[in-house]
Amino acid sequence: MHHNPVPSVQPTPAVETAPLPVRAALARAPLTILQSWQASRENLLTIIPEAATHQPIVSGQSGTRWHMVTDPAAIRHVLLEAVDRYPKSKVTKNLLRPAIGESLFIAEGAHWRWQRRSAAPAFSHRNVTALAPVMTRAADRSADRIAKVGNRAINMLDEMINTTFDVISDVTFSGDTGFDRAAVHRAIDIYITEAGKVSLFDVLGLPDWLPRPGRGQKANGMSDMKAAADRVIDGRQADRSSAMPDLLDLLLDGEDPKTGRRMRTEEIRDNLLTFIVAGHETTALTLAWSLYLCAFDQEVQTRASHEAQTVLMGRAATAKDVANLPYIRRIIDEALRLYPPAAIVSRTALAQDTLCGTQVHPGDTVILPIYALHRSHQLWDNPDQFNPDRWAHGAKPDRYAYLPFGDGPRICIGASFALQEAVIILATLLGRFRFKSVKGVDPNPVMILTLRPEGGVWLEVDPL
């Protein structure tokens, strides 16, 4: 595999000598096919060339020809203007199909469009706000658990995964006792860590019918989970007596405004599982990284705690408080910039095209390395620095320079849900506790399916 030489642009010298938060080591030299496969199983971030943080496009070959694009205009072209010519890559679909079927995340074209139209009302501002009390209660329970731990370090990654799973299971299956939440949680975790690893077969572009090791449904509990979800959905269809409509009710009521078509049980199930897998994992990661950054920079944490205490006066945050917590929202925006959960997005080119003056052929893989985009020296000042104030006074970068939720018609349907949840939970915790890093125990940014802090986020916690 080779890629374009690094131009003679020198990295922007850092203005300050302050330490920087943890950063993945990007590729300094071209990788062989075997190295690419190894990297994609151990940490996908390491396939990104360092050059991608300095130039708009880097191209190379490993089995198939690829192009990594960090130019906002070219990204806009791929995600918005020519979206039908750049479907999700086969590797992405092969990784996720066993877990979430042909749901919104994977479906293409007309099959995707009608599902999106049916599901969109469930994520309207009114419905997202109505689901906020679930987030407030989960934040309160999290604070209670943390307070009980006493004088020892806590892995805040695990705590945030539990808290956001609490939220997503309550807003999807609120009244259903027949759904084994712990088993669902386990099945998802096994799937993300095992089946999500890229097979050498995928890298080499071998046909889909060749089975991938470790990616069978039976092996990782996904089939049991799907059966349990189907039972809950069928039961709910028979009895719609819940007082407060949750996400499952909203999907059962959803219909395509153009055709009147409604989702079948398995379509509702695949989309619910998509929301559970995507919703709880990505928000938990955003919160874990936000807490790591607050512990890393105590001055930022002091400002955030002051904001939380002034607004909340010791109680848990609610939907009404979110607008009054702008600094905490900036911390979350900055955490999403430095550690975007979906740190690499890939598409397959269907037609001849030109991106940044480079020829793209049908079958080429076009990679949007969001991690490198968010740290591009061409787009950001001191890109590796943690600075929530870069978002002050409504400052916004180019729309296609900051893509924690993707963009175009396929922008994450749950973005407003996730941001509301993250602000409510982070503000509640910063209003009640002080977080400090454990010396010598830094998380390692590793991406398999999502960008996780490997080793956890271990923090010492003191009540305020």
Secondary structure, DSSP 4 states (H G I P E B T S, - for coil): ---PPPPSPPPPPPS-----------BSSPPPHHHHHHHHHH-GGGGSBGGGGTSSEEEEESSSEEEEE--HHHHHIIIIITGGGSPBPHHHHHHHHHHHTT-TTT--HHHHHHHHHHHGGGGSHHHHHHTHHHHHHHHHHHHHHHHHH-SS-EEHHHHHHHHHHHHHHHHHSTT-TTS-HHHHHHHHHHIIIIITSPPHHHHTT--TTSPPTT--TGGGTHHHHHHHHHHHHHHHHH----SS--HHHHHHH-B-TTT--B--HHHHHHHHHHHHHHHHHHHHHHHHHHHHHHHH-HHHHHHHHHHHHHHHTTSPP-GGGGGG-HHHHHHHHHHHHHS-SS--EEEE--S-EEETTEEE-TT-EEEE-HHHHTT-TTTSSSTTS--GGGGGGG----GGG--TT--GGGS-TTHHHHHHHHHHHHHHHHTTEEEEEPTT---EEEESSSEEEET--EEEEEE-
